[in-house]
Amino acid sequence: MRGFAFGLVMLVGLTLTILSIRPGGLRRQLRLASRRLRIAIVLGGIWMVGSLIIRVVFPTGPISDYGPPAIAILLGAVFVFAGRDPADAPSSTPRPRA
């Protein structure tokens, strides 16, 4: 039990350290992580509904076998593109000319 608690504390500490080092600070990184979690939850719900529809409409056959993995691969690709860090907003102050 002590090993589990120690590992949990170490995991949280390591995560906070890594997120603090990244550009933008801890607050920005946690905001981006929560954004990715919301995207993952929505895509997981879409996968559940799609898998349910496939299992009800096509109870047997190749679509029943290969449909859910195909949906998962497609949604994984969507997550890769939707979960990227947003572009930084341009600065409101003009840059001096050289």
Residue, then its C-alpha position, 0 to 999 in steps of 0.5 A: m500500500r505504501g508503494f502504491a501511494f508513493g508511486l501515485v505521489m511520484l506520478v503527480g509530481l513528475t506530471l506537474t514538473i513536466l507540464s511546468i517546463r513546457p512553454g506557456g506554464l502550468r495553467r496553459q498546459l492544464r487548459l490544453a489537457s482538459r481540452r483534449l480530455r473533452i475531445a476524447i470523451v466526445l469521440g469515445g461517445i461517438w465510438m460507442v454509438g457507432s459500435l452499437i449501431i453496427r452491432v444492432v444493424f449488422p449482427t454477423g458478418p464482416i461489417s460486424d467484425y471490422g466496423p468497430p476497429a475501423i471507426a476507432i482508427l478513424l476517430g483516432a485520426v480525428f483526435v490527432f488533428a483536433g487535439r493539436d495545440p491551437a496556434d498562438a494568437p498574434s501579439s497586439t503590439p507591433r514588432p519594431r522594424a530592423 
